[in-house]
Amino acid sequence: MAEEFREKANLMDEAAMDRAITRLSHEILEKNDGAEGVVLIGVRRRGYPLALRIAKKIRAIEGVDVPVGAMDITFYRDDLSKKNDQPVVSDSDIPFDVNGKTVVLVDDVIFTGRTVRAAIDGLFDLGRPGAVRLAVMIDRGLRELPFRPDFVGKNIPTSHTEMIRVRVKEYDGEDSVSILQRINEGENR
């Protein structure tokens, strides 16, 4: 039986997400002294549209088009068998060379760090970047692996009974971030 969750609070609306993306874009440019040699790779599913938005902001700020790719990390996950008997695999689309580049991996949420590990494994199958950075919309803490994002839209400490839901217009029809609470068995609904 799948776990059930209910919305506890709406944490970010469209405007707040847009401000966070603007801040992430500025921080990426500041950390790298501009956009020279920077590429963005969004982790499918919601990391990819966020990467596209960051690239659009960088274009508006610097007048530079930063290459953007999408990575499906499904088969790099160490918990694949626990996730789904029939994993849904999307295509990775990285139409540029990563060798020597500063690769900014973009994802919606960092939690245990397992997605980051899988993305790094996938990235190094493509080549040898000069540096790898991590940008996330939400850092919810509770890491199991020693990864820390370089760029964070918002830190939202959570418990193991909570979940963060990031919605993006491209897939969900709206931009928002909510915190969900697990519904315990026997609890009144």
C-alpha positions as a printed Julia matrix, in Angstrom:
189×3 Matrix{Float64}:
  0.0    0.0     0.0
  1.36   3.4    -0.98
  1.92   6.0     1.68
 -0.63   8.79    1.79
  0.18  12.44    2.39
 -1.87  15.6     2.9
 -0.78  19.18    2.33
  0.52  20.78    5.52
  1.49  24.18    4.08
  2.12  25.95    0.81
  5.66  27.33    1.09
  6.29  29.03   -2.24
  4.04  30.41   -4.94
  4.94  31.31   -8.52
  6.42  34.69   -7.57
  8.56  33.2    -4.78
  9.85  30.49   -7.11
 10.72  33.09   -9.74
 12.64  35.14   -7.15
 14.52  32.0    -6.07
 15.43  31.21   -9.69
 16.67  34.78  -10.17
 18.8   34.47   -7.02
 20.16  31.06   -8.09
 21.09  32.51  -11.5
 22.96  35.45   -9.96
 24.77  33.15   -7.52
 25.85  30.8   -10.32
 27.24  33.76  -12.28
 29.01  35.19   -9.22
 30.58  31.86   -8.2
 31.86  31.27  -11.75
 32.87  34.86  -12.61
 30.26  34.91  -15.37
 28.86  32.29  -17.72
 32.07  31.35  -19.58
 32.48  27.56  -19.6
 29.27  26.95  -17.61
 26.71  24.37  -18.71
 23.49  23.38  -16.97
 22.16  19.83  -16.73
 18.69  19.4   -15.29
 17.86  16.12  -13.58
 14.68  14.76  -15.1
 11.96  15.41  -14.32
 11.49  18.76  -12.61
 15.16  19.75  -12.57
 15.14  20.18  -16.34
 12.53  22.97  -16.58
 14.25  24.68  -13.64
 17.57  24.51  -15.55
 15.88  26.05  -18.6
 14.56  28.9   -16.45
 17.99  29.52  -14.94
 19.48  29.64  -18.45
 16.81  32.15  -19.48
 17.64  34.36  -16.46
 21.37  34.12  -17.2
 20.62  35.21  -20.77
 18.7   38.22  -19.43
 21.48  39.13  -16.97
 24.62  38.43  -19.05
 23.35  38.24  -22.62
 24.92  34.77  -22.92
 23.24  31.53  -23.92
 24.3   28.81  -21.48
 23.94  25.27  -22.88
 21.25  23.21  -21.15
 20.87  19.44  -21.12
 18.58  16.94  -19.43
 19.71  13.81  -17.62
 17.65  10.77  -16.72
 19.34   9.13  -13.73
 16.93   6.18  -13.39
 19.42   3.41  -14.06
 22.14   5.05  -11.98
 20.06   4.91   -8.8
 21.19   2.55   -6.05
 17.61   2.16   -4.83
 16.03   1.36   -8.21
 14.47  -1.93   -7.09
 12.83  -0.22   -4.1
 11.36   2.6    -6.17
  9.38   0.77   -8.8
  9.17  -2.65  -10.41
  8.77  -0.99  -13.83
 10.83   2.24  -13.79
  9.83   4.96  -16.21
 12.87   5.96  -18.22
 13.11   9.29  -20.0
 15.75  10.2   -22.51
 18.85  12.05  -21.49
 19.58  14.9   -23.87
 23.01  16.47  -23.42
 23.96  17.91  -26.82
 27.32  19.34  -25.73
 30.71  18.2   -24.46
 31.09  18.3   -20.66
 34.88  17.86  -20.67
 36.56  20.74  -18.86
 33.26  22.57  -18.33
 31.76  23.78  -15.08
 28.66  21.61  -14.94
 25.82  22.84  -12.75
 23.48  19.97  -11.98
 19.97  21.32  -11.34
 17.29  19.49   -9.37
 14.09  20.4    -7.59
 14.78  18.91   -4.12
 17.79  17.48   -2.33
 16.98  15.03    0.43
 19.12  11.92    1.0
 21.7   12.76   -1.67
 21.08   9.58   -3.66
 19.81  11.43   -6.73
 22.94  13.62   -6.69
 25.17  10.54   -6.5
 23.32   8.99   -9.43
 23.57  12.2   -11.47
 27.31  12.44  -10.83
 27.74   8.81  -11.92
 25.82   9.58  -15.12
 27.77  12.77  -15.69
 31.16  11.06  -15.45
 30.01   8.49  -18.0
 29.83  11.46  -20.41
 33.28  12.86  -19.72
 35.41  14.69  -17.2
 34.04  18.11  -16.19
 36.38  20.76  -14.84
 34.01  21.24  -11.87
 30.6   20.02  -10.79
 28.23  22.26   -8.85
 24.74  21.56   -7.54
 21.76  23.93   -7.67
 18.46  22.95   -6.05
 15.19  24.74   -5.53
 14.7   23.14   -2.08
 17.16  21.68    0.44
 15.11  19.69    2.94
 18.03  18.29    4.94
 18.2   14.72    6.32
 21.11  13.68    4.09
 22.28  10.06    3.95
 25.22  10.82    1.65
 27.75  13.66    2.07
 26.49  16.07   -0.6
 25.75  19.73   -0.06
 24.28  21.98   -2.74
 26.28  25.02   -3.87
 23.15  27.02   -4.72
 19.83  26.74   -2.85
 16.53  28.44   -3.59
 15.19  27.78   -0.09
 16.16  25.66    2.92
 13.17  23.85    4.4
 14.07  21.57    7.32
 11.75  18.54    7.37
 11.16  15.34    9.27
 11.0   11.82    7.84
  7.2   11.97    8.06
  7.08  14.94    5.7
  7.59  15.3     1.97
  8.29  18.31   -0.24
  6.28  18.67   -3.45
  7.65  21.0    -6.1
  5.27  21.74   -8.92
  6.28  23.34  -12.22
  4.0   24.67  -14.93
  5.59  22.46  -17.57
  4.38  19.25  -15.87
  1.87  20.28  -13.22
  0.18  23.38  -14.64
  1.38  25.6   -11.78
  4.51  26.71   -9.94
  4.46  26.0    -6.21
  6.26  24.31   -3.35
  4.31  22.57   -0.59
  5.18  20.53    2.44
  3.12  17.38    2.88
  2.54  15.38    6.06
  2.25  11.59    6.06
 -1.23  10.41    7.07
 -0.79   7.78    9.77
 -2.91   4.66    9.85
 -5.81   5.1    12.21
 -5.61   8.91   12.06
 -8.88  10.72   11.38
 -8.92  12.06    7.87
